[in-house]
Amino acid sequence: MLITSNELFLLSELEKKYISSIADITDISTNTTGNKKFIEMDFNSLHFDKVPAFYSDSYENKESSSADTLIYSHHNDSLYLIEFKEGWPRHKDKTDSNSDIRLKCYDSISKLCLFWVNILGKSRKEFFDLKINYCLITRPKNGNFHPSAVNALNSTKQAFQLKMLENTFVDQTRILVTPNSIYKLLSRITGVSDIAYVQSDGSKLTVFNIEE
């Protein structure tokens, strides 16, 4: 008998209930403001930002913020909350957007927990045993792909203070800014190798170095 993990069960139930919110990564990652594509790949996933939060089985909040998508990885039996930012995140007034990026993680976890408890009837304790990671996929600030700058992002998570989310709300956090690192993660958790990274000028990268 095939045993389904709780991580896969949660995503499967969400997709059943919100089948109309399933879209491909190409659309999910597109910057709707400027209609600028970011990632092109033939893979459908839940457009999690369109899923409401359930305060009870009869009341849902459609105004909550959350990560763009939720993907289950057979590679390590984990869920990945992924936020796509076609440009380096910042407020309209150009101040730092640390709180906005973290808020999407907070709201995403709350939304998942409410669905788990209020809709699926599972225990809160079981929910916090789930393996969930949070990834921000964006372009580098000022186009800086220098290895030292990239390494600093994930060694400290100081860019958006994501380190404070680890082992509290999620297991791990990552900030991915290079085409190679983005390809490596997405291809691993989706099983899709045919991926195009759309650069700011509209040109596409389709060959990657996964050893990065």
Residue pairs with C-beta under 8 A, 6 or more apart in sequence:
4 12
5 77
6 122
6 126
6 129
6 130
7 72
7 77
7 78
7 79
7 130
7 131
7 132
8 72
8 77
10 79
10 112
10 115
10 116
10 120
10 130
11 46
11 70
11 71
11 72
11 79
13 115
13 119
13 120
14 46
14 51
14 70
14 115
15 22
15 46
17 119
18 46
18 50
18 51
21 46
21 47
21 48
21 50
21 51
22 44
22 45
22 46
22 47
23 44
23 45
23 47
24 41
24 42
24 43
24 44
24 45
25 39
25 40
25 41
25 43
25 44
25 45
25 69
25 186
25 190
26 37
26 39
26 40
26 41
26 42
27 47
28 45
28 47
28 68
28 69
28 84
29 37
29 38
29 39
29 68
29 84
29 86
29 137
30 36
30 37
30 38
30 86
31 37
31 38
31 86
31 87
34 86
36 86
36 198
36 200
37 86
37 198
38 84
38 86
38 137
38 197
38 198
39 84
39 137
39 182
39 186
39 195
39 196
39 197
39 198
40 195
40 196
40 198
40 204
41 186
41 190
41 192
41 194
41 195
41 196
42 192
42 194
43 190
43 192
45 69
45 70
45 71
45 190
46 69
46 70
47 68
47 69
48 66
48 67
48 68
48 69
48 70
48 81
48 108
48 111
49 65
49 66
49 67
49 68
49 69
51 66
51 111
52 60
52 61
52 62
52 64
52 111
53 60
53 61
53 64
53 107
53 110
53 111
53 114
53 115
54 60
54 61
54 111
54 114
54 115
54 118
54 119
55 61
55 114
55 118
56 118
57 118
57 119
64 107
64 110
64 111
65 103
65 104
65 107
66 81
66 104
66 107
66 108
66 111
67 81
67 82
67 83
67 104
67 105
67 108
67 134
68 82
68 83
68 84
69 81
69 82
69 84
70 79
70 80
70 81
70 82
70 108
70 112
71 79
71 80
71 82
71 189
71 190
72 78
72 79
72 80
72 189
73 79
73 80
73 188
73 189
73 190
74 191
75 188
75 189
76 131
77 131
78 131
78 132
78 133
78 171
79 130
79 131
79 132
79 133
80 132
80 133
80 134
80 135
80 189
81 105
81 108
81 109
81 132
81 133
81 134
81 135
81 170
82 134
82 135
82 136
82 137
83 101
83 104
83 134
83 135
83 136
83 137
84 137
84 138
85 136
85 137
85 138
85 139
86 138
86 139
87 138
87 139
88 138
88 139
88 140
88 141
88 142
89 97
89 100
89 101
89 136
89 138
89 160
90 96
90 97
91 97
91 100
97 160
98 159
98 160
98 161
101 136
101 160
101 162
102 160
102 161
102 162
102 164
102 165
105 134
105 162
105 165
105 169
105 170
105 173
106 169
108 134
109 132
109 169
109 170
112 127
112 130
112 132
113 124
113 127
116 122
116 124
116 126
116 127
117 123
117 124
117 127
131 171
132 170
132 171
133 170
133 171
133 172
133 173
133 174
134 162
134 165
134 169
134 170
134 172
134 173
134 174
135 173
135 174
135 175
135 176
135 185
136 160
136 162
136 173
136 174
136 175
136 176
137 176
137 182
137 185
138 175
138 176
138 177
139 177
139 200
140 149
140 150
140 177
140 178
141 159
143 200
145 177
145 178
150 177
150 178
150 181
152 158
153 159
153 175
153 177
154 174
154 175
156 163
157 163
157 166
157 173
157 175
159 175
160 175
162 173
162 175
163 173
165 173
166 172
166 173
174 185
176 182
176 185
178 212
179 197
179 205
179 208
180 208
180 209
180 210
180 212
181 212
182 197
183 195
183 197
183 208
183 210
184 208
184 210
184 212
186 192
186 195
187 193
187 195
187 210
195 206
195 208
196 204
196 205
196 206
197 204
197 205
197 206
197 208
198 204
199 205
